[in-house]
Amino acid sequence: MLGSDLLLKLKIEHEVVGLDKEEIDIASANDCEEAIREIEPEIVINAAAYTNVDGCETAKDECFAVNAEAVKNIVEVCRDKKILIVHFSTDYVFDGAAKQPYKEDHQCNPINTYGASKMTGERYIRSLSENYLLIRTAWLYGINGKNFVQTILEKVKTAKKLTVVDDQIGSPTYTKDLAAAVDLLIKQNAKGIFHITNRGSCSWYQFAVKILQKAGIQDIDVIPIKSDQLQRPAKRPAYSVLSMHKFIQTTGKTMQPWQLGLQDYLESRKLQN
């Protein structure tokens, strides 16, 4: 989902080689070394991740293999060849106890396996390299992938009533907007950790209501519920809004509000269909 939008954005000004999971197993150090030796890139962007948050609780080995060990493989090859690494992490490295947006230097304290695996991947990058761009983002949705917006629109085809949690607050982020932000940071030769999401925040319940409103779908009853009513395997942070101050200072730009990102996505979906 993110990879395809990065490819579209970056190929305007760069030569971009995209490798999908059928072509490379990033959990294999040999595969990483071979691909980087053949392509000889100046920048390696890792948009791959094991993102099934509940699935990570039972598939811990696979989750850590992709989200942590694979990152170590990529970093070690890139470090030796002085290649910039661009890597994506998550708001789920935080515990959700904050009352205001998380800054880049806030202490990580994940409360689920997914968050722990992404934090381990971050640690590999930060301890093994200085030549990296580590981007934490959140609540991603985009054209080429399974996501919350798509799920809501699919569900209302057969259901007149939805229940959605209203006690988790974050920032929905359109992958096309995120790709444009990454392009900006690369142009600035930026290094280090950056938080990037669409602007503003909401609960999943508020997001669902806005999706239906923007899609022009009426007569659907959306009922807010609490997270513990769902009894999902993985705990989620109650508040995981990320501070964009550093990104704005570095680029002189801000991200568009999440409501406008959603509108753009829905229009793109319409065109695609």
C-alpha positions as CSV (number, residue, x, y, z in Angstrom):
1,M,0.0,0.0,0.0
2,L,2.7,2.5,1.0
3,G,5.3,1.0,-1.3
4,S,3.2,1.5,-4.4
5,D,2.5,5.2,-3.6
6,L,6.2,5.7,-2.9
7,L,7.0,4.2,-6.2
8,L,4.6,6.5,-8.1
9,K,5.9,9.6,-6.3
10,L,9.6,9.0,-6.3
11,K,9.9,7.8,-9.9
12,I,9.0,11.3,-11.1
13,E,12.5,12.5,-10.3
14,H,14.5,9.3,-9.4
15,E,15.2,5.9,-10.9
16,V,13.3,3.6,-8.7
17,V,13.5,-0.2,-8.5
18,G,10.6,-1.8,-6.6
19,L,11.0,-5.3,-5.1
20,D,7.9,-7.1,-3.8
21,K,7.9,-10.0,-1.3
22,E,7.8,-12.5,-4.1
23,E,11.2,-11.1,-5.3
24,I,13.0,-10.7,-2.1
25,D,12.9,-12.2,1.4
26,I,14.1,-9.4,3.6
27,A,14.4,-11.8,6.5
28,S,17.2,-13.4,4.6
29,A,20.6,-11.5,5.0
30,N,21.8,-13.1,1.7
31,D,18.7,-11.9,-0.2
32,C,19.3,-8.3,1.1
33,E,23.0,-8.4,0.2
34,E,22.4,-9.8,-3.3
35,A,19.7,-7.3,-4.2
36,I,21.7,-4.3,-2.9
37,R,24.8,-5.5,-4.7
38,E,23.0,-6.0,-8.0
39,I,21.0,-2.7,-7.9
40,E,23.7,-0.5,-6.3
41,P,21.2,2.0,-4.9
42,E,22.0,5.4,-3.3
43,I,18.9,5.0,-1.0
44,V,17.1,1.9,0.3
45,I,13.5,2.4,1.4
46,N,12.0,-0.3,3.5
47,A,8.2,-0.1,3.3
48,A,7.7,-3.8,4.2
49,A,6.3,-4.8,7.6
50,Y,4.3,-7.5,9.3
51,T,1.3,-5.3,10.2
52,N,-1.4,-7.7,11.5
53,V,-1.4,-6.3,15.0
54,D,-3.6,-9.1,16.5
55,G,-1.8,-11.8,14.4
56,C,1.6,-10.7,15.9
57,E,0.5,-11.9,19.3
58,T,0.5,-15.5,18.1
59,A,3.0,-15.3,15.2
60,K,5.8,-13.7,17.3
61,D,8.7,-15.3,15.4
62,E,7.4,-14.2,12.0
63,C,6.5,-10.7,13.3
64,F,10.1,-10.2,14.8
65,A,11.7,-11.7,11.7
66,V,10.1,-9.1,9.4
67,N,9.9,-6.1,11.7
68,A,13.2,-6.4,13.5
69,E,15.7,-9.0,12.1
70,A,15.0,-8.0,8.5
71,V,15.7,-4.4,9.4
72,K,19.1,-5.4,10.9
73,N,19.9,-7.3,7.6
74,I,19.1,-4.2,5.5
75,V,21.0,-1.8,7.9
76,E,24.2,-3.9,7.9
77,V,24.4,-4.1,4.1
78,C,23.6,-0.4,3.7
79,R,26.1,0.7,6.4
80,D,29.0,-1.0,4.7
81,K,28.1,0.6,1.4
82,K,27.2,4.1,2.9
83,I,23.6,3.9,1.6
84,L,20.9,6.0,3.1
85,I,18.1,3.8,4.7
86,V,14.5,5.1,4.9
87,H,12.5,3.0,7.2
88,F,8.9,3.2,8.6
89,S,7.9,2.7,12.2
90,T,4.7,3.2,14.1
91,D,2.8,5.2,16.7
92,Y,2.4,1.8,18.5
93,V,5.9,2.0,19.9
94,F,4.3,4.3,22.5
95,D,2.0,3.1,25.4
96,G,-0.8,5.7,24.8
97,A,-0.6,7.2,28.3
98,A,0.3,10.7,27.0
99,K,-2.1,13.6,27.0
100,Q,-0.4,15.5,24.2
101,P,1.2,14.6,20.8
102,Y,4.3,12.4,21.1
103,K,7.6,14.0,20.1
104,E,10.4,12.0,18.4
105,D,12.5,11.8,21.6
106,H,9.7,10.5,23.8
107,Q,10.5,7.2,25.4
108,C,9.1,4.1,23.7
109,N,7.1,1.7,25.7
110,P,5.0,-0.6,23.5
111,I,2.0,-2.5,24.9
112,N,1.7,-5.2,22.2
113,T,4.0,-7.5,20.2
114,Y,3.7,-5.5,17.0
115,G,4.9,-2.4,18.8
116,A,7.7,-4.3,20.5
117,S,8.9,-5.7,17.1
118,K,8.9,-2.3,15.5
119,M,10.8,-0.8,18.4
120,T,13.4,-3.5,18.1
121,G,13.7,-2.7,14.4
122,E,14.2,1.0,15.3
123,R,16.9,0.0,17.8
124,Y,18.9,-1.9,15.2
125,I,18.8,1.2,12.9
126,R,19.8,3.6,15.6
127,S,22.6,1.5,17.0
128,L,24.1,0.2,13.7
129,S,23.9,3.3,11.5
130,E,23.9,7.1,11.4
131,N,22.8,7.4,7.8
132,Y,19.0,6.8,8.2
133,L,15.6,8.4,8.0
134,L,13.3,6.7,10.5
135,I,9.7,7.8,9.9
136,R,7.0,7.0,12.5
137,T,3.5,7.1,11.1
138,A,0.0,5.9,12.0
139,W,-3.4,4.6,10.9
140,L,-2.4,4.2,7.3
141,Y,-4.9,3.7,4.4
142,G,-4.3,3.8,0.6
143,I,-5.5,2.5,-2.7
144,N,-3.4,-0.6,-2.9
145,G,-4.0,-2.4,0.3
146,K,-6.4,-3.6,2.9
147,N,-7.3,-0.8,5.3
148,F,-9.9,0.6,7.7
149,V,-11.6,2.9,5.1
150,Q,-12.1,0.0,2.7
151,T,-13.3,-2.3,5.5
152,I,-16.0,0.2,6.6
153,L,-17.2,0.7,3.0
154,E,-17.3,-3.1,2.5
155,K,-19.2,-3.7,5.7
156,V,-22.0,-1.3,5.0
157,K,-22.9,-3.1,1.8
158,T,-24.4,-5.9,3.9
159,A,-24.9,-4.3,7.4
160,K,-27.0,-1.4,8.5
161,K,-25.4,-1.2,11.9
162,L,-21.6,-0.8,12.8
163,T,-19.9,-0.8,16.2
164,V,-16.6,1.0,16.3
165,V,-14.3,1.8,19.2
166,D,-14.3,5.4,20.4
167,D,-11.6,5.3,23.1
168,Q,-8.5,5.1,20.8
169,I,-7.3,8.4,19.4
170,G,-4.9,8.8,16.5
171,S,-4.3,10.4,13.1
172,P,-5.6,8.7,10.0
173,T,-2.9,9.0,7.3
174,Y,-3.3,8.7,3.5
175,T,-0.3,6.8,2.0
176,K,-0.2,9.2,-1.0
177,D,0.3,12.1,1.4
178,L,3.0,10.2,3.4
179,A,4.9,9.4,0.2
180,A,4.9,13.1,-0.8
181,A,6.3,13.9,2.7
182,V,9.1,11.3,2.3
183,D,10.0,12.8,-1.0
184,L,10.3,16.3,0.7
185,L,12.6,14.9,3.4
186,I,14.8,13.1,0.9
187,K,15.2,16.4,-1.0
188,Q,16.2,18.1,2.3
189,N,18.8,15.4,2.9
190,A,17.1,15.0,6.3
191,K,18.4,12.4,8.7
192,G,17.1,11.0,12.0
193,I,13.6,10.3,13.3
194,F,10.5,12.1,12.0
195,H,6.9,11.8,12.9
196,I,4.6,12.1,9.9
197,T,0.8,11.8,9.8
198,N,-2.1,13.7,8.3
199,R,-3.0,16.7,10.4
200,G,-5.5,16.5,13.3
201,S,-6.8,13.5,15.2
202,C,-9.9,11.5,15.9
203,S,-11.2,8.2,17.3
204,W,-11.8,5.2,15.1
205,Y,-15.6,5.9,15.7
206,Q,-15.2,9.5,14.5
207,F,-13.2,8.3,11.5
208,A,-15.9,5.7,10.6
209,V,-18.6,8.4,10.8
210,K,-16.6,10.7,8.6
211,I,-15.9,8.0,6.0
212,L,-19.7,7.3,5.6
213,Q,-20.4,11.0,5.5
214,K,-17.8,11.8,2.8
215,A,-18.8,8.7,0.8
216,G,-22.4,10.0,0.8
217,I,-23.7,6.8,2.6
218,Q,-26.7,7.4,4.9
219,D,-29.1,5.2,7.0
220,I,-26.2,3.4,8.7
221,D,-26.3,3.3,12.5
222,V,-22.7,3.7,13.9
223,I,-22.5,2.8,17.5
224,P,-19.5,3.8,19.7
225,I,-18.1,1.1,22.0
226,K,-15.1,0.7,24.3
227,S,-12.0,-1.3,23.3
228,D,-12.4,-3.9,26.1
229,Q,-15.8,-4.8,24.6
230,L,-14.0,-6.2,21.5
231,Q,-11.6,-8.5,23.4
232,R,-8.9,-8.5,20.8
233,P,-5.6,-10.3,21.3
234,A,-3.5,-7.2,21.2
235,K,-3.9,-4.1,23.4
236,R,-3.9,-0.7,21.5
237,P,-2.6,2.6,22.8
238,A,-5.5,4.9,23.9
239,Y,-3.8,8.0,22.6
240,S,-1.1,7.8,19.9
241,V,-1.1,11.2,18.2
242,L,2.3,12.2,16.9
243,S,3.8,15.7,17.0
244,M,4.6,17.1,13.5
245,H,6.7,20.0,14.8
246,K,10.1,18.6,13.6
247,F,8.8,17.8,10.1
248,I,7.3,21.3,9.7
249,Q,10.5,23.0,11.0
250,T,12.7,20.9,8.6
251,T,10.6,21.2,5.4
252,G,8.7,24.4,5.9
253,K,5.6,22.4,5.0
254,T,2.7,20.9,6.9
255,M,0.5,17.9,6.1
256,Q,-3.1,18.4,5.0
257,P,-5.8,17.6,7.5
258,W,-6.9,14.0,7.7
259,Q,-10.4,14.9,6.5
260,L,-9.0,16.2,3.2
261,G,-6.7,13.2,2.9
262,L,-9.8,11.0,3.2
263,Q,-11.6,13.0,0.6
264,D,-8.7,12.6,-1.9
265,Y,-8.6,8.8,-1.2
266,L,-12.3,8.4,-1.8
267,E,-12.0,10.3,-5.1
268,S,-9.1,8.1,-6.2
269,R,-11.1,5.0,-5.3
270,K,-14.0,6.3,-7.5
271,L,-11.6,6.9,-10.4
272,Q,-10.0,3.4,-10.0
273,N,-13.4,1.7,-9.9
